[in-house]
Amino acid sequence: MAGILSVATNGSNDPTKASLAFITAVGAIDAGEDVSIVLLAEAAYLAKPGVIDSIHGVGFAPLKEYVQKVVDAKIDVYV
């Protein structure tokens, strides 16, 4: 079965784009799809403790809310 790979390349440099990979993953979880996330380039900094606490994209919930859903669903996140 094919899955979804959600890729992030932005971090605190663009909070809205930083949120998109996690929003996509949460949507895939809700749809019952297999999903993984890859953090590349600037997005790798999102894995550092405390960084996601200050990320809030325009028009979206704070990133930490999406990350918590990803953690709760035990989704693989590759850095």
Protein Blocks (a to p, Z undefined) as FASTA:
>chain_A
ZZdddddfbdfklmmlmmmmmmmmmmmmmnopacddddehjlmmmmpghklmmgccehia
cfklmmmmmmmnopacdZZ
